[in-house]
Amino acid sequence: MENEKIIVEKNQGQPLLTNQTEGNSKKLYIESYGCSMNFNDSEIVASILSKQGYNTTHLLEEADLVLVNTCSIREKAEQTVRKRLEKYNAIKKINPTMKVGVLGCMAERLKAKLLEEEKIVDLVVGPDAYRDLPNLLEEINAGRDAVNVILSKEETYGDVSPVRLNSNGVSAFVSITRGCDNMCTFCVVPFTRGRERSREPKSILQEIQELSEKNYKEITLLGQNVDSYLWYGGGLKKDFKNASEIARATAVDFSQLLDMVATAFPKMRIRFSTSNPQDMNLDVIYTMAKHENICNYVHLPVQSGSTSVLRRMNRQHTREEYIALIDNIRKIIPDCGLSQDIMTGFCGETEEEHQETLSLLEYVKYDFGFMFAYSERPGTLAEKKMDDDVPFDVKKRRLAEIILLQQEHSLYHTNKFIGKTVEVLIEGVSKKSDSHWKGRNSQNAVIVFPKGDEKMGDLVNVYIEDCTSATLIGKRV
C-alpha cells in the first residue's frame, strides 16, 4: 500500500503492529469475535476502508467509525456482541458523530432487525458485502438506512491485501475458502456465510509472498473447511521459482495447494484450519509428512463420539471412519498434535451416546480441545425439526466430564515433552511475566521461557523442564 508505515503500539502489554496510511484522517475501531475467519475478515475490511481515508485505532473513544465483526455460532457469542453495542452507544451519546456498524454472521442472521427495530446500529453488512462499505457509508451520511447482507457465490476477496490488525508481525491468517456446503443440522454457517468457494491459488501465493517480504514467519491457511478446497482455473502460471509443477494443473485440491505453498516458501511455517473429517484425505497427511515447514498439528472437529448423534447432526462421517482417520494420521506422522471440537447435549443425546463420546476421547487422547454445550440456533434444521430435550443440568454435567477428561489428556501430552528439546517460534511476551517469551512448537503447544537476547520471530530451541496441562515451561538451549 502506498504511503504506508508500520506503527508499533501496545495493547495489554503486548506490542502490536498496525498499518497507518499517511494522509488518512479518519479513525476506525474494529473488534472481532468468533472464529479466525472473522478476524481475517476484519483485516479485509480495514484494507477496504483504508482507501476511504480510515486508519485503525485501539482507542474506542476517538473513533469516527466503530465496527464489530460478529459470530452467531452460539447464543453466548451474540449476547457478548449485544453488550458491546450497549457500550458503543453509550460513547456515541457523548460523540454523536460516531457511526456504529455490525459486520459478519450476526449481521447476516438478524439483517435489518438491528437497524430498524432495535435502532442500535447505523450500518449492517454481511460477510460477502464488505466491498460495498464505501457506498453504505455514503448512505449513512445522506440519512438513509445502510444495509447489505446479500450472499455471493463468487466473492473471495482474493485481490484485497489485508491490513494486519493487532498483529505480532510473526503470524498471519491467509484465507483460502469462504462459506460452507456442509449442512450440519446445528450450524448457522451455511446460512450466514453462504455456499463454499475456493480462492485462486495465484492470489494465495501472492499474499504469502507479501507476508514473507514483511518478515512474517508463519501463516495459517484458513477456511470453514480447508480440506474441500478445490480450484478450477486452468494453466496457473508459475510466478514463483520454487513453486510445484502442480501450478500448471487444471484443478488444484487442498493437498496440492499445501504442497505448492510449502515448496514456494520453505522458510515459512505453515498451519491450516479448520479440517473436516469427511473431506480430509491421506494425500494431505502425506504432504504434511513430506515438508518440514508444515507443522505437525491437525485440528479435527468430531462433535460427538456417537455415530447415531453424528447422523442426527448430519455429519458425513461415522465414529469408525473418524477413528480410522486418526489411526492413519498417527501412522504417517507419529508425533502429530491433535485437537477437537466437541458438542455435548445435542438433541436426543442419551447417556449411552454421551459415554461413547467419553470413550472416543479416551481412545484419541487429544492434545487439547474446544468443548461446549449445544445451544439452539434460529434457522437451523435442528431448531426447526428437533427438540432441544437434554436438560440444562445434564448438559452442564456432561460438559464438565468432557472437560475434566480432556484436561487429563492435555497434561498427559505436555508431560511427554519434559526432558526434550523443542523448536519454538517466538510470538510474543508471556501474559504472566514480562521477563519471559511465549511461542509454539510444531504440535501447537504453548511454551514459555526466560528472555535472553532473542527477538520476536526467532526460531529457538528450548529444553522443557516443567509443564501444566496447557503450557510447557523451559529454558533456551
PyMOL commands that set and color helices and strands:
alter all, ss='L'
color gray80, all
select helices_A, chain A and resi 36-50+60-62+75-94+104-110+113-117+130-141+189-193+201-213+226-228+245-248+254-264+282-290+307-313+319-332+351-364+381-385+392-416
alter helices_A, ss='H'
color red, helices_A
select strands_A, chain A and resi 4-11+14-21+26-32+54-56+65-70+99-103+123-125+146-148+171-175+177-178+197-198+218-222+230-232+251-253+269-273+297-299+337-344+368-373+421-429+436-440+446-450+459-467+471-476
alter strands_A, ss='S'
color yellow, strands_A
deselect
rebuild
show_as cartoon
